[in-house]
Amino acid sequence: MTFLSKIFIRMSSQLVGNDEFGNRYYESRRQRGNGRPRRYVVYQGSVEASKVPSDWHGWLHYTEDTPPPAQGHAKQSWQKQHLPNLTGTRHAYRPAGHALKGGKRAKATGDYEPWTPN
């Protein structure tokens, strides 16, 4: 986001809340032609849409009318912690045989049969 975008959002909108990543969420004071105010997110650090947790995603996309509670919605025991997209970072998943993991993978176990044309 540019510096001017951040200034415009802060002047024309009201702060609604923050998430655990430090992102700030705003809602414009004026309504658009469809009767809904515009909603914004100002990212902490790099601008990456996958950094928006599911609690706030629903509010941003008008699925929920009210913002999530300050502590977030209750989590189920089977839910994992939210992670942004890690592709292109050193934390990205790299399977065995990946060039950045040495480029070697385990030998096939004998269940592989190469195709030969007739």
N, C-alpha and C positions, 0 to 999 in steps of 0.2 A: 504494500500500500504506500502511496505517496504521502508526503507530509501534508499536502493540501487536502487529500481525502480524509485524513484523520482529523484535521481541523474542522472541515465541513461537517463530518459526522458528529463531532462533539458539540458543535454550535447548533445544529438543527435537530438533534435527537436527545433523548434522555437515556441515561444508563439504566439498564434493567438488571444486570447481574454479571458475575464472573464465574468461570469454571476452574477446575483444579489445575489446568495448564496455564492459567493467567490470561486467557482470552477474555475480552470484554464484549458484552452484548448490548446493543442499543436498539431503540425503537423510535422512529421519527415522530415528531409532534403533529405533523399534518397527515391527513389521510390521502391516499391516491385515488384515482378515478374509480377503482373497484371497491372503495370503501374500507380498505385495510391500510394500516400504516406500513411503511417500508421497515424491514428489520435488517440490522447490520451486525457483523462480527468484526472486531479489531483484534487481529492475531498478536499474540506474544511471540516475538521472534519471527521466523520465516512464515510466509503466507502459504499455508497448506490446508486445504479443505478437510483432509482426513484427521486434522487435529481437533475437530469439533466432536465432543462426546455425544452419545445417543440422547442423553437427557436434553441437551440444547438443540440437537438436530431437529427434533419434533417441533420445538417452538419456532425455530428459524423458518421452517417450511410450512407454518400455519397448520400443522397437524394438531397442535395443542394451543389453546387460547392463552393459558397462563404459563409463565416461565417455571422451570423446575424449582423445587425448594433449594435453599442454600446448601444443604448437605447432599443433595441429589436424591433421586428416587431410590427406594429400597432395592437392593441387589439380591438376586437369587444365589444360592450356593454354587450353582453350576456356571454362573456367568464369570467370564474372565475380565481382568482389568483392561480398560480401553487403551489401545496403542495406535498412534498415527501410522500412516503408511511408511514402512522402513526401506522400501526399494531405493537403491542408490546410496544407502548409508552403510557403514561398517557393521550394523546390526541386522542387515537383511539376511533372509534365509538363503543358504547356499547348500545345495545337496552334495552328496558324495560325488566326486568326479569333477566338480566345478573348478575352473582354472584358478580361482583365488583360494581354493582349499587343497591345492597341490596337484590337481588335474588327474588324480588316480582314483579309480573306484574298484570295488571288490570284483573279483572274477565271477562270471556267470556260474550258477550252480548246476548246470547240466540240463536245465529245462528249456534252454534256448536251442532251436533248430533253425539254421539259416535257410532262407527260401532259395531253391534252385529251379530255374525254368525247365520245362519239359522239352 
